[in-house]
Amino acid sequence: MAEDSDLEKTEPASPRRIEKAREEGNVPQSRELSTFLVLMTGVCTLWAISGWATQRVRSLLEHGLSFGRTEAFSQGFMYEQLVRLSTDALLVLAPFFFVMVIASLGAPVLLGGFVFSTQAMGLKLDRLNPISGLGRLVSLQSAVELVKGVLKSLLVGCIGAWALWAHRGEILALSTMPLVSGLTGFGHVLLVCSLTVVAGLALVAGVDVPFQLWRYYDQLKMTKEEVKQEFKEQEGDPQLKGRIRARQREMARRRMMAEVPKADVVVTNPTHFAVALKYEAANMGAPKVVAKGADLVAAAIRELAAEHKVPLLEAPPLARALFRHTEVGEQIPAGLYTAVAEVMAYVFQLNHFLAEGGEAPELPRELAVPPGMDPGAPDDPAATTH
């Protein structure tokens, strides 16, 4: 039962799922909304330019039908006249065509937004499969579209018939009117009837748009397994991320251990902590921590230091303070300047003794670690100096 529930599409589409669908050109669409907007734009445009267009068409007819006997028998003149009149007619219709193109392109953007997808324009061979095409013809979606088409036709047809019946008196009166006033009356009736039919399409679009949005997001629903898989893809597989972090830590530790032979001294706890310090007066304002570690890492640092003859200094309070308050690659804090200065002085004397001989330097016994910087010190502040 649990496996069946994981395979059911019960989860809403994630933002990534919607974005991927848009990249493939899959956006919510409503043919009814596009039809309504295109027809409404066309009717309004014709109404807006009707006066100007009527004058232009009348002028074209007057000039086109007015010519002399000589021009009537001139093939060149008639050809030129035809080209000129056709060009003028196209210019009259150009505003209408321009607005209709904008409306047809802009209508889908209102619902699905602007999307340009090369994937949607690609050739999909499965659409050429006659079996798949037959399956789409007898699918539930096709049945729904058929019912919608029938209901839309009935609704628009009834509205159109009602509009014509309501203006039957005006339509019958057109036959008794003079030509000019009759054309004006015909245009008025045509405009009112067209707007009435378009209003019916607005009702259809108002029902279809919510349905298309619901169907679109319902088709994009995800199963619980898909949600988990998408989360893994976005956030990364926890096991893989753990292996990556472990690998990164291992690489960082190797880089750190490679700096131990270059250190000037290693301060130890003596067993729990080890901190390697290096100081270059020309390049550093204060000694820098090049490696540090606890327990097994501390033991590895000590062994590597001993192998490369790096001095080891046992100073538990200072080792604990350095381990707690510094990071690898950072300079020591100002509170430990005094203690570390004594350590570096001892290292300098030790190197001089090993190179030149003479009196061996004395190990520093008491290093001044400020109160609060030694995490292993008891409450007595005096104990932090030991």
C-alpha positions as CSV (number, residue, x, y, z in Angstrom):
1,M,0.0,0.0,0.0
2,A,2.8,2.4,0.8
3,E,4.5,1.7,-2.6
4,D,1.2,2.4,-4.4
5,S,0.8,5.7,-2.5
6,D,4.3,6.7,-3.5
7,L,3.4,6.1,-7.2
8,E,0.3,8.2,-7.1
9,K,0.6,11.8,-8.3
10,T,-0.7,13.5,-5.1
11,E,2.0,16.2,-4.6
12,P,1.7,19.7,-6.3
13,A,4.2,20.5,-8.9
14,S,7.4,22.0,-7.6
15,P,8.9,25.3,-9.0
16,R,11.6,23.2,-10.7
17,R,9.0,21.0,-12.3
18,I,7.1,24.0,-13.6
19,E,10.3,25.7,-14.8
20,K,11.3,22.5,-16.7
21,A,7.9,22.3,-18.3
22,R,8.2,25.9,-19.5
23,E,11.7,25.1,-20.9
24,E,10.0,22.4,-23.0
25,G,7.3,24.8,-24.2
26,N,4.7,23.3,-22.0
27,V,2.6,26.2,-20.6
28,P,-1.1,26.6,-19.8
29,Q,-3.1,27.5,-22.9
30,S,-6.7,28.4,-23.6
31,R,-7.9,28.5,-27.2
32,E,-11.1,30.2,-26.0
33,L,-9.2,33.0,-24.5
34,S,-7.1,33.5,-27.6
35,T,-10.3,33.4,-29.8
36,F,-12.0,35.9,-27.6
37,L,-9.1,38.4,-27.5
38,V,-8.5,38.2,-31.3
39,L,-12.1,38.7,-32.2
40,M,-12.6,41.5,-29.6
41,T,-9.5,43.2,-30.9
42,G,-10.6,42.8,-34.5
43,V,-14.1,44.2,-33.8
44,C,-12.8,47.1,-31.8
45,T,-10.1,47.9,-34.5
46,L,-12.7,47.9,-37.3
47,W,-15.0,50.1,-35.3
48,A,-12.1,52.5,-34.5
49,I,-10.9,52.8,-38.1
50,S,-14.3,52.5,-39.8
51,G,-14.6,56.2,-40.6
52,W,-11.1,56.6,-41.9
53,A,-11.3,53.2,-43.8
54,T,-14.6,54.1,-45.4
55,Q,-13.3,57.3,-46.8
56,R,-10.2,55.6,-48.1
57,V,-12.2,52.8,-49.7
58,R,-14.7,55.3,-51.3
59,S,-11.7,57.3,-52.7
60,L,-10.2,54.1,-54.1
61,L,-13.4,53.1,-55.8
62,E,-13.9,56.6,-57.3
63,H,-10.4,56.7,-58.7
64,G,-10.4,53.0,-59.7
65,L,-13.7,53.3,-61.7
66,S,-13.0,56.6,-63.3
67,F,-10.9,56.5,-66.4
68,G,-11.3,57.6,-70.1
69,R,-11.7,55.7,-73.3
70,T,-8.0,55.9,-74.1
71,E,-7.0,54.4,-70.7
72,A,-9.6,51.6,-71.1
73,F,-7.8,50.3,-74.2
74,S,-4.3,50.8,-72.7
75,Q,-3.0,47.6,-71.2
76,G,-0.1,49.3,-69.5
77,F,-2.4,51.8,-67.8
78,M,-4.8,49.2,-66.5
79,Y,-1.9,47.1,-65.1
80,E,-0.5,50.2,-63.4
81,Q,-3.9,51.1,-62.1
82,L,-4.4,47.6,-60.7
83,V,-1.0,47.7,-58.9
84,R,-1.7,51.1,-57.5
85,L,-5.2,50.3,-56.3
86,S,-4.0,47.0,-54.7
87,T,-1.2,48.7,-52.9
88,D,-3.6,51.4,-51.6
89,A,-6.1,48.8,-50.5
90,L,-3.3,46.9,-48.6
91,L,-2.3,50.1,-46.9
92,V,-5.9,50.6,-45.8
93,L,-6.0,47.1,-44.3
94,A,-2.5,47.3,-42.9
95,P,-3.5,48.7,-39.5
96,F,-6.1,46.0,-39.0
97,F,-3.7,43.2,-40.0
98,F,-1.0,44.6,-37.7
99,V,-3.3,44.8,-34.7
100,M,-4.6,41.3,-35.4
101,V,-1.1,39.9,-35.5
102,I,-0.2,41.5,-32.2
103,A,-3.4,40.2,-30.7
104,S,-2.8,36.7,-31.9
105,L,0.8,36.7,-30.6
106,G,0.0,38.4,-27.3
107,A,-3.1,36.4,-26.3
108,P,-1.1,33.2,-25.3
109,V,1.3,35.4,-23.3
110,L,-1.5,36.6,-20.9
111,L,-2.0,33.0,-19.6
112,G,1.3,31.3,-20.0
113,G,3.7,34.2,-20.1
114,F,6.4,34.7,-22.8
115,V,8.2,31.4,-23.6
116,F,10.6,30.7,-26.4
117,S,11.6,27.0,-26.5
118,T,13.5,25.3,-29.2
119,Q,12.4,22.0,-27.8
120,A,8.8,22.7,-28.6
121,M,9.8,23.3,-32.3
122,G,11.7,20.0,-32.5
123,L,10.5,17.1,-34.5
124,K,8.7,14.5,-32.4
125,L,8.3,11.2,-34.3
126,D,5.8,9.8,-31.8
127,R,3.2,12.4,-33.0
128,L,3.5,10.7,-36.5
129,N,2.5,7.3,-35.1
130,P,-1.0,6.5,-36.3
131,I,-1.7,4.3,-33.3
132,S,-0.8,7.1,-30.9
133,G,-2.9,9.5,-32.9
134,L,-5.9,7.2,-32.7
135,G,-5.4,7.0,-29.0
136,R,-5.5,10.7,-28.7
137,L,-8.7,10.8,-30.8
138,V,-10.5,8.5,-28.4
139,S,-9.0,9.9,-25.2
140,L,-10.9,11.6,-22.4
141,Q,-9.3,14.9,-23.4
142,S,-10.7,14.6,-26.9
143,A,-14.1,13.9,-25.5
144,V,-13.9,16.9,-23.2
145,E,-12.9,19.1,-26.2
146,L,-15.8,17.7,-28.3
147,V,-18.3,18.5,-25.6
148,K,-16.8,22.0,-25.2
149,G,-17.0,22.6,-28.9
150,V,-20.6,21.6,-29.1
151,L,-21.6,23.7,-26.1
152,K,-19.7,26.7,-27.4
153,S,-21.3,26.5,-30.8
154,L,-24.7,26.2,-29.2
155,L,-24.1,29.2,-26.9
156,V,-22.6,31.4,-29.5
157,G,-25.2,30.4,-32.0
158,C,-28.0,31.2,-29.6
159,I,-26.5,34.5,-28.7
160,G,-26.0,35.4,-32.4
161,A,-29.6,34.4,-33.3
162,W,-30.9,36.4,-30.3
163,A,-28.9,39.5,-31.4
164,L,-30.2,39.2,-35.0
165,W,-33.8,38.7,-33.8
166,A,-33.5,41.7,-31.5
167,H,-32.5,43.9,-34.4
168,R,-34.8,42.4,-37.0
169,G,-36.7,45.7,-37.4
170,E,-33.5,47.6,-38.2
171,I,-32.3,44.9,-40.6
172,L,-35.6,44.9,-42.5
173,A,-35.6,48.7,-42.6
174,L,-32.3,48.8,-44.4
175,S,-33.9,47.9,-47.7
176,T,-35.9,51.1,-47.7
177,M,-33.0,53.4,-46.8
178,P,-30.7,55.4,-49.2
179,L,-27.4,53.8,-49.9
180,V,-25.3,56.0,-47.7
181,S,-27.6,55.9,-44.7
182,G,-28.2,52.2,-45.3
183,L,-24.6,51.3,-45.2
184,T,-24.2,53.3,-41.9
185,G,-27.2,51.5,-40.4
186,F,-25.8,48.1,-41.6
187,G,-22.5,48.9,-40.0
188,H,-24.1,49.8,-36.7
189,V,-26.2,46.6,-36.6
190,L,-23.1,44.5,-37.6
191,L,-21.0,46.1,-34.8
192,V,-23.7,45.5,-32.1
193,C,-24.3,41.9,-33.2
194,S,-20.5,41.3,-33.3
195,L,-20.0,42.7,-29.9
196,T,-22.8,40.6,-28.5
197,V,-21.3,37.4,-30.0
198,V,-17.9,38.3,-28.6
199,A,-19.4,38.9,-25.2
200,G,-20.7,35.3,-25.4
201,L,-17.1,34.2,-26.2
202,A,-16.0,36.1,-23.1
203,L,-18.3,33.9,-21.0
204,V,-16.8,30.8,-22.6
205,A,-13.3,32.0,-22.0
206,G,-14.1,32.9,-18.4
207,V,-15.1,29.2,-17.8
208,D,-12.3,27.7,-19.9
209,V,-9.3,29.6,-18.4
210,P,-9.7,28.3,-14.8
211,F,-10.3,24.8,-16.2
212,Q,-7.1,24.9,-18.3
213,L,-5.1,26.2,-15.4
214,W,-6.4,23.4,-13.2
215,R,-5.7,20.7,-15.8
216,Y,-2.2,22.1,-16.5
217,Y,-1.2,22.0,-12.8
218,D,-3.0,18.6,-12.3
219,Q,-0.9,17.1,-15.2
220,L,2.3,18.4,-13.6
221,K,1.6,16.8,-10.2
222,M,4.3,14.6,-8.8
223,T,4.6,11.4,-6.9
224,K,6.2,11.4,-3.5
225,E,9.1,9.4,-5.1
226,E,9.6,12.1,-7.7
227,V,9.6,14.8,-5.0
228,K,12.3,12.9,-3.1
229,Q,14.4,12.4,-6.3
230,E,14.1,16.1,-7.2
231,F,15.2,17.1,-3.7
232,K,18.2,14.8,-4.0
233,E,19.1,16.3,-7.4
234,Q,18.9,19.9,-6.0
235,E,20.4,19.3,-2.6
236,G,22.6,16.4,-3.5
237,D,22.6,12.9,-2.2
238,P,23.4,13.0,1.6
239,Q,25.7,10.0,1.3
240,L,27.5,11.5,-1.7
241,K,27.8,14.8,0.1
242,G,29.2,13.0,3.1
243,R,31.8,11.3,1.0
244,I,32.7,14.6,-0.7
245,R,33.1,16.3,2.7
246,A,35.2,13.5,4.0
247,R,37.4,13.7,0.8
248,Q,37.8,17.4,1.3
249,R,38.8,17.0,4.9
250,E,41.3,14.4,3.9
251,M,42.8,16.7,1.3
252,A,42.9,19.6,3.7
253,R,44.7,17.4,6.3
254,R,47.3,16.3,3.7
255,R,48.0,19.9,2.8
256,M,48.3,20.7,6.5
257,M,50.6,17.8,7.2
258,A,52.8,18.9,4.3
259,E,53.5,22.1,6.2
260,V,54.7,20.4,9.4
261,P,58.3,19.8,8.2
262,K,58.5,23.5,7.4
263,A,57.4,24.6,11.0
264,D,59.8,26.1,13.5
265,V,58.3,24.4,16.5
266,V,55.4,22.1,17.6
267,V,53.8,22.9,20.9
268,T,52.2,19.8,22.5
269,N,49.8,19.0,25.4
270,P,51.8,16.5,25.3
271,T,49.5,13.8,24.1
272,H,46.1,15.3,23.3
273,F,47.0,18.4,21.3
274,A,49.8,19.5,18.9
275,V,50.1,22.9,17.2
276,A,52.8,23.6,14.7
277,L,54.0,27.3,14.5
278,K,56.1,29.1,11.9
279,Y,57.5,32.6,11.9
280,E,59.1,34.6,9.1
281,A,60.0,38.1,10.3
282,A,60.1,39.5,6.8
283,N,56.7,38.3,5.8
284,M,54.7,37.8,9.0
285,G,53.6,40.2,11.7
286,A,53.2,37.4,14.1
287,P,53.8,33.6,14.2
288,K,51.3,31.6,12.2
289,V,49.7,28.2,12.9
290,V,50.5,25.9,10.0
291,A,49.1,22.7,11.5
292,K,47.1,21.6,14.5
293,G,45.3,18.5,15.6
294,A,44.0,16.4,18.5
295,D,44.5,12.8,19.5
296,L,45.5,10.7,16.4
297,V,46.2,13.8,14.3
298,A,48.3,15.3,17.1
299,A,50.3,12.0,17.3
300,A,50.8,12.2,13.5
301,I,52.0,15.8,13.7
302,R,54.5,14.9,16.5
303,E,55.8,11.9,14.6
304,L,56.3,13.9,11.4
305,A,57.9,16.7,13.3
306,A,60.3,14.3,15.0
307,E,61.1,12.7,11.7
308,H,62.1,16.1,10.2
309,K,63.9,17.3,13.4
310,V,61.3,20.0,14.2
311,P,61.6,20.9,17.9
312,L,58.9,19.7,20.2
313,L,57.9,21.8,23.2
314,E,55.7,20.4,25.9
315,A,53.5,23.3,27.1
316,P,50.0,22.1,27.9
317,P,48.3,25.4,28.7
318,L,49.7,27.1,25.6
319,A,48.9,24.1,23.4
320,R,45.3,24.1,24.6
321,A,45.0,27.8,24.1
322,L,46.5,27.7,20.6
323,F,44.2,24.8,19.6
324,R,41.1,26.5,20.9
325,H,41.7,30.1,19.7
326,T,43.5,29.7,16.3
327,E,42.8,28.1,12.9
328,V,45.3,26.7,10.4
329,G,46.7,29.5,8.3
330,E,45.9,32.2,10.9
331,Q,48.3,34.2,13.0
332,I,48.2,33.7,16.8
333,P,46.0,36.1,18.8
334,A,47.5,39.1,20.5
335,G,46.9,37.5,24.0
336,L,49.4,34.8,23.3
337,Y,52.2,37.0,21.9
338,T,54.2,36.9,25.1
339,A,54.1,33.2,25.6
340,V,54.8,32.4,21.9
341,A,57.6,35.0,21.9
342,E,59.3,33.0,24.7
343,V,58.8,29.8,22.7
344,M,60.3,31.3,19.5
345,A,63.3,32.7,21.5
346,Y,63.9,29.2,22.9
347,V,63.7,27.7,19.4
348,F,66.2,30.3,18.1
349,Q,68.6,29.6,20.9
350,L,68.2,25.8,20.4
351,N,69.0,26.1,16.6
352,H,72.1,28.2,17.5
353,F,73.2,25.6,20.0
354,L,72.8,22.7,17.5
355,A,74.7,24.6,14.8
356,E,77.4,26.3,16.8
357,G,77.5,24.4,20.1
358,G,77.9,26.1,23.4
359,E,75.5,26.1,26.4
360,A,72.2,24.4,25.8
361,P,69.2,26.7,26.2
362,E,66.9,26.2,29.2
363,L,63.3,25.0,28.5
364,P,60.7,27.6,29.2
365,R,58.9,26.4,32.3
366,E,56.2,29.1,32.9
367,L,54.4,30.6,29.9
368,A,52.0,33.4,30.4
369,V,48.6,32.3,29.1
370,P,46.0,35.0,29.8
371,P,43.0,34.0,32.0
372,G,40.1,32.6,30.0
373,M,42.2,31.4,27.0
374,D,43.2,28.0,28.4
375,P,40.0,25.8,28.2
376,G,41.6,23.2,30.5
377,A,42.5,25.5,33.3
378,P,40.7,25.4,36.7
379,D,38.8,28.4,38.1
380,D,41.9,29.7,39.8
381,P,43.4,32.3,37.4
382,A,46.9,31.6,38.8
383,A,46.7,28.1,37.5
384,T,46.5,29.3,33.9
385,T,50.2,30.2,33.9
386,H,51.2,26.6,34.5
